[in-house]
């Protein structure tokens, strides 16, 4: 499972012109589910997202989590995070899990984040979405449940 986590002052996702999900201050998370991912990967990812200390404390250091800040998470599925562009000009997406596996694990990440007391808004799985965000900092962190980086 891979994620791009961005600290935001606000973020929203639109589908067919309507707002599907939005948050104020918090984290915008683009999430890709890989073949072979499981419930343990989903739990690890959710816990990492909630506990990631990328918000400033009173001294200006990044020592606070989204939970500490009382922020929300906008979770958007993005299979292209599993794209492999090492050969040729068109990325291969064979590492991405098929929808029947990816969608429940994507939802599991969201429900686990919510169970950890962080509000979650969602994009719509498998649809074309327009994502807007204001990256605060900018702060962007890459996560990989297989610890590939």
C-alpha positions as CSV (number, residue, x, y, z in Angstrom):
1,X,0.0,0.0,0.0
2,X,1.3,3.4,-0.9
3,X,0.2,6.8,0.2
4,X,1.0,10.4,-0.6
5,X,0.2,12.4,2.5
6,X,-0.1,16.2,2.3
7,X,-0.6,18.6,5.2
8,X,-3.4,20.9,4.0
9,X,-5.4,23.9,5.2
10,X,-8.3,22.6,3.1
11,X,-9.0,19.9,0.5
12,X,-11.9,18.7,-1.5
13,X,-12.8,16.2,-4.2
14,X,-15.5,16.7,-6.8
15,X,-17.2,14.0,-8.9
16,X,-19.4,15.1,-11.8
17,X,-19.4,18.7,-10.5
18,X,-20.5,17.8,-7.0
19,X,-18.4,17.8,-3.8
20,X,-17.9,14.1,-2.8
21,X,-15.8,14.9,0.2
22,X,-14.0,17.8,1.8
23,X,-12.0,18.8,4.9
24,X,-10.6,21.9,6.5
25,X,-7.2,21.6,8.1
26,X,-5.8,18.1,8.1
27,X,-4.3,15.6,5.7
28,X,-5.0,14.9,2.1
29,X,-4.2,11.2,1.5
30,X,-3.9,9.7,-2.0
31,X,-3.9,5.9,-1.4
32,X,-2.9,3.1,-3.8
33,X,-3.5,-0.6,-2.9
34,X,-1.1,-3.1,-4.2
35,X,-1.6,-6.8,-5.0
36,X,-0.7,-8.7,-1.9
37,X,-1.9,-6.0,0.5
38,X,-4.1,-7.2,3.4
39,X,-5.8,-6.1,6.6
40,X,-2.4,-5.7,8.4
41,X,-1.2,-3.3,5.7
42,X,-4.4,-1.3,5.9
43,X,-4.1,-1.1,9.7
44,X,-0.4,-0.1,9.5
45,X,-1.2,2.6,7.0
46,X,-4.2,4.0,9.0
47,X,-2.1,4.1,12.2
48,X,0.8,5.7,10.4
49,X,-1.4,8.4,8.9
50,X,-3.0,9.3,12.2
51,X,0.2,9.4,14.2
52,X,2.5,11.0,11.6
53,X,3.9,14.1,13.3
54,X,4.0,16.7,10.5
55,X,2.1,19.6,12.2
56,X,4.0,22.3,14.0
57,X,4.0,22.6,17.7
58,X,4.4,25.8,19.7
59,X,8.1,25.9,19.0
60,X,7.6,25.6,15.3
61,X,8.8,22.0,15.1
62,X,6.9,19.2,13.4
63,X,5.9,17.3,16.5
64,X,2.1,17.1,16.3
65,X,-0.2,14.6,14.5
66,X,-3.5,15.2,12.8
67,X,-5.1,13.6,15.9
68,X,-3.3,16.2,18.1
69,X,-4.5,19.0,15.8
70,X,-8.1,17.9,15.7
71,X,-7.9,17.8,11.9
72,X,-9.5,15.5,9.3
73,X,-8.4,13.2,6.6
74,X,-9.5,13.3,3.0
75,X,-8.9,9.8,1.6
76,X,-8.8,9.4,-2.2
77,X,-8.0,6.2,-4.0
78,X,-5.2,6.4,-6.6
79,X,-4.1,3.2,-8.2
80,X,-1.5,5.1,-10.3
81,X,0.7,5.3,-7.2
82,X,1.6,1.7,-8.0
83,X,2.6,2.6,-11.5
84,X,6.0,1.3,-12.7
85,X,7.6,3.7,-15.3
86,X,11.1,2.2,-15.2
87,X,10.7,0.8,-18.7
88,X,9.2,2.4,-21.8
89,X,7.0,5.5,-21.7
90,X,3.7,4.1,-20.5
91,X,3.6,3.1,-16.8
92,X,2.6,-0.5,-16.0
93,X,-0.1,-0.9,-13.3
94,X,0.2,-4.6,-12.8
95,X,1.3,-4.1,-9.2
96,X,-2.0,-2.4,-8.3
97,X,-4.6,-4.7,-6.7
98,X,-7.8,-5.4,-8.6
99,X,-11.0,-3.5,-7.5
100,X,-12.5,-6.4,-5.6
101,X,-9.4,-6.4,-3.4
102,X,-8.5,-2.7,-3.4
103,X,-11.8,-1.2,-2.6
104,X,-12.4,-3.0,0.7
105,X,-8.9,-2.3,1.8
106,X,-9.2,1.3,0.9
107,X,-12.4,1.5,2.9
108,X,-10.7,-0.4,5.8
109,X,-8.0,2.3,6.0
110,X,-10.7,4.9,6.2
111,X,-12.8,3.1,8.9
112,X,-9.6,2.5,10.9
113,X,-8.7,6.1,10.8
114,X,-12.2,7.0,11.9
115,X,-12.0,4.5,14.7
116,X,-8.8,6.2,15.8
117,X,-11.0,9.4,16.3
118,X,-10.0,11.3,13.2
119,X,-12.9,12.4,10.9
120,X,-12.6,11.0,7.4
121,X,-14.0,12.3,4.1
122,X,-13.7,10.2,1.0
123,X,-13.3,10.5,-2.8
124,X,-15.3,8.0,-4.8
125,X,-13.5,4.8,-5.6
126,X,-13.0,4.0,-9.3
127,X,-14.3,7.3,-10.7
128,X,-12.6,10.3,-12.3
129,X,-12.2,13.0,-9.6
130,X,-11.1,16.6,-9.5
131,X,-9.0,17.1,-6.3
132,X,-8.3,20.6,-4.9
133,X,-6.1,21.3,-2.0
134,X,-4.0,24.0,-0.3
135,X,-0.8,22.2,0.7
136,X,0.3,23.9,3.9
137,X,4.1,24.3,4.2
138,X,4.3,22.7,1.7
139,X,4.6,19.3,3.5
140,X,4.3,16.1,1.5
141,X,5.3,12.6,2.8
142,X,5.4,9.3,1.0
143,X,4.4,6.1,2.9
144,X,4.7,2.5,1.8
145,X,3.4,-0.4,4.0
146,X,6.1,-2.7,2.5
147,X,8.7,-0.1,3.7
148,X,10.0,0.1,0.1
149,X,11.2,3.6,0.9
